[in-house]
Amino acid sequence: MATGIIGGVGQYDHVKETFMSYTERLEMVFSCEQYLEVAGDSEKQIAARKERKKAIFLSEAGQETYAVISNSMAPVKPKDI
């Protein structure tokens, strides 16, 4: 889990929950950590928040989910989208 996160969502497990449920919980973490866009944010602030959210998602989702994403996007790396 990334340092500084109030609470982590842990790895995504399709047996235990839907992906929608997982992303809803992830959005709650982003909300607590103030990673959601706010009215009045500059384009630079919005882009930086999106990059942080992507990094958190990719590191929290787990090895299996990351592998599916990575294999689907090859040769592009998930962090580069």
N, C-alpha and C positions, 0 to 999 in steps of 0.2 A: 504494500500500500504506500502511496505517496506521502511524504512527510508534510505535515501541516494541514491535512484534511481532517475535519471534525469527526466524521464517521465515514467509513468506507462501505461500499455496497458489496464488495467481495466479487468472486468470480461468477460469471453467468453460467447457470446450469439449467438447460432446457427441460430437464426432467422435473425440476422443482418449481419453475415459474416461466411465464411467457416473457418474450423479449420486451414487450410493451411494459410489463410490470417492472422489469429490470431497469429500463430507461427512465421510467417514472421515478424510481428510487434514486437513480443517478442524478436526475434533475433536482431532487430535493437536496442532495449533497451540494450540487452547484449553487443552489439558492442560499444554503447556509454559508458557503464559502464566498459568496458574492461573485460568482462566475457568470451570472446571467446578465444579458444586455439590459441597460437602463436607458430610459429616454434621455437624450442629451449627450450620450456617449459619442465620442469622435469615431471615425472609421478605424483609426489606429487602435483605439481601446477595444472596439468590437472585435477586430481581427485578433488582437492579443488574447482576449477572453476565449474566442473560438479555438485558438491553438492550445490553450491550457485545458479546455474541456476535452479536446481530442486526445491529448496526452494522458489525461486522467482516465478517460474511457478505455483507451488501448492498453494501459497498464493494469487497470482493474478488471477487465473483462475475462482474463484468464488465458491460459495457453491454448486451449482447444478453440475458443472463439477467435483469438488472435490468428491462429493458424488458418482458420476458414477465411477470415478477412484477407490475410496476406496471400493465400493461394489464389483467391478470386481476383486479386488485383495485380498479380505478378506480370511484368517485372517491376511495376511501381510499388513502392513501399507505402503501407498505410499512413505513416507519419507525413508523407509527401503529398497527400491529397488535400 
